[in-house]
Amino acid sequence: MNNRLRQLRIERGLKLKDVAEKLNVTIRTISHYEAGDREPSIDVLIKLCDLYDVSADYLIGRTDY
């Protein structure tokens, strides 16, 4: 998931700060998700899916689309 989160953020021209503000979490939290040190809660996972317009299956690596 971490590689996809970072890739999606970069593809959309967003900074860690932008994503953190949209999800109402800290920059450090987003950094931990992208580094693979932590996994988002279900609520945050849903927000990430909405933000990036992708499925949860895509984010967690179950599908490639």
C-alpha positions as CSV (number, residue, x, y, z in Angstrom):
1,M,0.0,0.0,0.0
2,N,2.8,2.4,0.9
3,N,4.2,2.6,-2.6
4,R,0.8,3.2,-4.1
5,L,0.0,6.0,-1.7
6,R,3.2,7.8,-2.5
7,Q,2.8,7.3,-6.2
8,L,-0.8,8.6,-6.2
9,R,0.1,11.6,-4.2
10,I,3.0,12.5,-6.5
11,E,0.9,11.9,-9.6
12,R,-1.7,14.3,-8.4
13,G,0.9,16.9,-7.5
14,L,0.1,16.9,-3.8
15,K,2.4,17.4,-0.9
16,L,2.3,15.5,2.3
17,K,0.8,18.6,3.9
18,D,-2.0,18.7,1.3
19,V,-3.0,15.1,2.0
20,A,-2.7,15.5,5.8
21,E,-5.0,18.6,5.7
22,K,-7.6,16.9,3.5
23,L,-7.7,13.8,5.8
24,N,-7.4,15.8,9.1
25,V,-4.3,14.0,10.2
26,T,-0.7,15.0,10.7
27,I,2.0,15.1,8.1
28,R,3.9,12.6,10.1
29,T,1.0,10.2,10.0
30,I,0.9,10.4,6.2
31,S,4.6,9.9,6.1
32,H,4.3,6.8,8.2
33,Y,1.6,5.4,5.9
34,E,3.8,6.0,2.8
35,A,6.8,4.5,4.5
36,G,4.9,1.4,5.5
37,D,5.4,2.0,9.2
38,R,1.7,2.2,9.9
39,E,-1.5,1.3,8.3
40,P,-4.5,3.6,8.1
41,S,-7.7,2.9,10.0
42,I,-10.7,1.9,7.9
43,D,-12.1,5.5,8.2
44,V,-8.8,6.9,6.9
45,L,-8.6,4.2,4.2
46,I,-12.0,5.3,2.9
47,K,-10.9,8.9,2.9
48,L,-7.8,8.0,0.9
49,C,-9.9,6.1,-1.6
50,D,-12.1,9.1,-2.0
51,L,-9.2,11.5,-2.3
52,Y,-7.4,9.5,-4.9
53,D,-10.6,8.1,-6.6
54,V,-9.4,4.5,-6.3
55,S,-10.7,1.4,-4.7
56,A,-9.6,0.0,-1.4
57,D,-8.6,-3.2,-3.2
58,Y,-6.2,-1.1,-5.4
59,L,-4.7,0.7,-2.4
60,I,-4.0,-2.5,-0.5
61,G,-2.6,-4.3,-3.5
62,R,-5.4,-6.7,-4.3
63,T,-5.9,-5.3,-7.8
64,D,-3.9,-3.3,-10.3
65,Y,-6.6,-0.9,-11.3
